[in-house]
Amino acid sequence: MNSVSLRLGFLGFGEAAGHFARDLSQAGVTSMAGYSRSGARAKRGDPAYDRAQAAGVTLVKTVSALAERSDVILALTPGKAALPALKKIRKYLRPDQLYVDASSNSAKVMEQAAAIVGSAAKFVDAAILAPVDLMGLKSPLVASGPHAAEFRDRMTPHGMVI
């Protein structure tokens, strides 16, 4: 899959998303959107806005806009926000989308997330194994679930280590 065909969305646009986005942009990915509650209100000079601009990410104001602009959604929310964020975006997901939850959560919470996604999208449970602020896109991820191979196949050509 080439860079032009990858439409990536970040649900949660904090430091990890900013580092991943910066590296993906340098790898040639040109279609990236991000949503976070603070980012939806961000203006020039706000950290989220500046991080997005530097990485070539368009911050969107709603989760529906994020879902509409993305074929792969990488959820990088804080652990306690993962399920509420998923519940907010779920009705906008499409069966052809990958929803990759890389939040730091227990297996039980990931099982709940997979159940919430259901058939609305293709769920992938992912874990980041190294500090993204130090390694960026080279931070290895472990992905599991029936759609993990598709996630790997879509993202490794752009430099992600899965």
HELIX and SHEET records of a PDB file:
HELIX    1   1 SER A    3  SER A    5  5                                   3    
HELIX    2   2 GLU A   15  GLN A   26  1                                  12    
HELIX    3   3 ARG A   37  ALA A   40  1                                   4    
HELIX    4   4 PRO A   47  ALA A   55  1                                   9    
HELIX    5   5 VAL A   63  GLU A   68  1                                   6    
HELIX    6   6 GLY A   79  ALA A   81  5                                   3    
HELIX    7   7 ALA A   82  ILE A   89  1                                   8    
HELIX    8   8 ARG A   90  TYR A   92  5                                   3    
HELIX    9   9 ALA A  107  VAL A  117  1                                  11    
HELIX   10  10 VAL A  132  MET A  135  1                                   4    
HELIX   11  11 GLY A  136  LYS A  138  5                                   3    
HELIX   12  12 ALA A  148  MET A  155  1                                   8    
HELIX   13  13 THR A  156  HIS A  158  5                                   3    
SHEET    1   A 7 VAL A  57  LEU A  59  0                                        
SHEET    2   A 7 SER A  31  TYR A  35  1                                        
SHEET    3   A 7 ARG A   7  LEU A  11  1                                        
SHEET    4   A 7 VAL A  72  ALA A  75  1                                        
SHEET    5   A 7 LEU A  98  ASP A 101  1                                        
SHEET    6   A 7 LYS A 122  ILE A 128  1                                        
SHEET    7   A 7 LEU A 141  SER A 144 -1                                        
END                                                                             
